[in-house]
Amino acid sequence: MPHSCKNCHNQFEGKFCNHCGQAVDTPKIGMKYIRRDIQQGLLNFDVGLLFSLKELFTRPGHSIREFIEGKRVHHYKPLSMVVILATVHSFIIHYLGMHILEVDTANVADTFAGIERATNWMENNYSISLLVTVPFFAVLSFVYFRKQGYNLAEHLVLNAFTAAQRIAVKLLFIPLDYAFPSYSLLFDRLITLISIGLYCWVFIQFFCRLRKWKVVIAGLVVYLGALLIFLLIILAVAASA
């Protein structure tokens, strides 16, 4: 029985498309896919990473939606991409003697005396820290867009791709930050604004059937809400340390 490839729409027989190589079996994304991504994706580095990065800065929302719908043969696994990019970022930062997080604890209240340890842990475990934030984004976007038909695992994929996008922006700014350290705070704010703008752009394309202004508001709520929740948790951990 002939199959229609979800990646290139070629008609073929067998288990793999004879045109692009994608497997017939591209099941709906669920928690099993997330586990397989973490277990296997880190062991396979190929040009898919460059392709995914290109897509994230040219047509991010459309490409992520297509990935979820089954067009995956050229893409890199999203959670693995977050870990790899975050690891590269951390290596470069430490090699250059820079810091991911700058925290002045001199005037911090005694209640939050442990915040320095928390930020040091985040700096030394940047990949893990970023992965930890992805579920916060995913849960909020899942709740906000629950009527759009995507499950929680698919929202994890969506927000893992956007996390990789944010790290890529940080990587692009490293040369400027290193060359002009006195402007680090300005660069950090610029990175934040760019990241928020990209996040909303992803949502506009991904949820293209919804009104743009509603999607932008939702993107801002999800982005700022997830960061606020994560920050409160970090502060609570620091206070109890």
C-alpha angles and dihedrals in degrees: 000000000000119000131208112230112235090210104049102003092237116156111234146145128235133039098301134044110253090212106049104005099240116150121248089231106075101148126194110280113262139150090286089062090049091053092047090049092056095043100044109019096071090058096055118066117173143135089292088087092060092045092051092048091051090051092048090060100039107035106356103161095042093048093048091050090049090049091054091047091054109275095124111126096101097037131095118233107270102223091044089050090055092052095046095047092044090050091050090048092050092047093051093045093051093042091054092044093243129136129236093205127031113199126172106206097174093099099031114124118253089249089069098039090126094059092097091058090048093051091045089053091050090050093049092044100038095147092052092045092055093046089051091056094052095075091052090055091043096051093049094046090046091053094044095047098032091129093060094078102245120130127225094263090054089051088051089056091047092052094041089059091049090049089054088049091054092050090050089055090051090051091053091054097049095090091052093045091050094046095045107030093165088068095052094114091050091049091049091054091046091050090051093051092047091048093051090048092050091047091055090045090054091052093047090055096038094050093035094153092064127080110274096229091053091049092049091052090048091049092052092047093049095044097046093037094053093048091047093051091048091048092050090051091050091049091048091051091046092050092053094046 
